[in-house]
């Protein structure tokens, strides 16, 4: 039981850190629509552990793809 509690606590800290990093990224890129979507997603992710794990993976894939397009536009 203790290891499960530690795992859930560590994963919650990781989710909060990733959401904080994404929030800072959204603020620096000044996208208001993305900022509102991030707030909604943050409250949705805090509801259920399995749901937030699945959506976090999807969110990270989307952020990675968008980052690649953003870097590609900066280079050209």
C-alpha positions in Angstrom: 0.0 0.0 0.0 2.8 2.4 0.8 4.5 1.8 -2.5 1.3 2.5 -4.4 0.8 5.7 -2.4 4.3 6.8 -3.3 3.8 5.9 -6.9 0.6 7.9 -7.1 2.2 10.8 -5.3 5.2 10.8 -7.6 3.0 10.6 -10.7 0.8 13.5 -9.4 3.9 15.6 -8.9 5.1 14.7 -12.5 1.7 15.7 -13.9 1.7 19.0 -12.1 5.3 19.7 -13.3 4.4 18.8 -16.9 1.2 21.0 -16.7 3.3 23.8 -15.3 5.8 23.6 -18.1 3.0 23.5 -20.7 1.4 26.5 -19.0 4.6 28.5 -19.1 5.1 27.5 -22.8 1.5 28.7 -23.6 2.1 32.0 -21.7 5.3 32.6 -23.5 3.8 31.8 -26.9 0.7 34.0 -26.1 -1.9 31.7 -27.5 -5.1 32.5 -25.6 -7.1 29.7 -27.1 -4.4 27.2 -26.1 -4.3 28.7 -22.7 -8.0 28.3 -22.1 -7.8 24.7 -23.4 -4.9 24.0 -21.1 -6.9 25.2 -18.1 -9.9 22.9 -19.0 -7.5 20.0 -19.7 -5.8 20.5 -16.3 -9.0 20.3 -14.4 -10.1 17.3 -16.5 -6.8 15.5 -15.8 -7.1 15.9 -12.1 -10.4 14.0 -12.0 -9.3 10.4 -12.7 -5.9 8.7 -12.6 -6.3 6.4 -15.7 -8.0 9.2 -17.7 -5.2 11.7 -17.1 -2.6 9.1 -17.9 -4.1 8.4 -21.3 -4.7 12.1 -22.1 -1.3 13.1 -20.9 0.3 10.7 -23.4 -1.9 12.2 -26.2 -1.1 15.7 -25.0 2.6 15.1 -25.0 2.4 13.6 -28.6 0.4 16.7 -29.8 2.9 19.1 -28.0 5.8 17.3 -29.6 4.3 17.5 -33.1 3.5 21.2 -32.6 6.9 21.9 -31.3 8.5 20.3 -34.4 6.4 22.5 -36.6 7.3 25.5 -34.6 11.0 24.8 -34.7 10.7 24.0 -38.4 9.1 27.4 -39.0 11.8 29.2 -37.1 14.5 27.5 -39.1 13.0 28.4 -42.5 
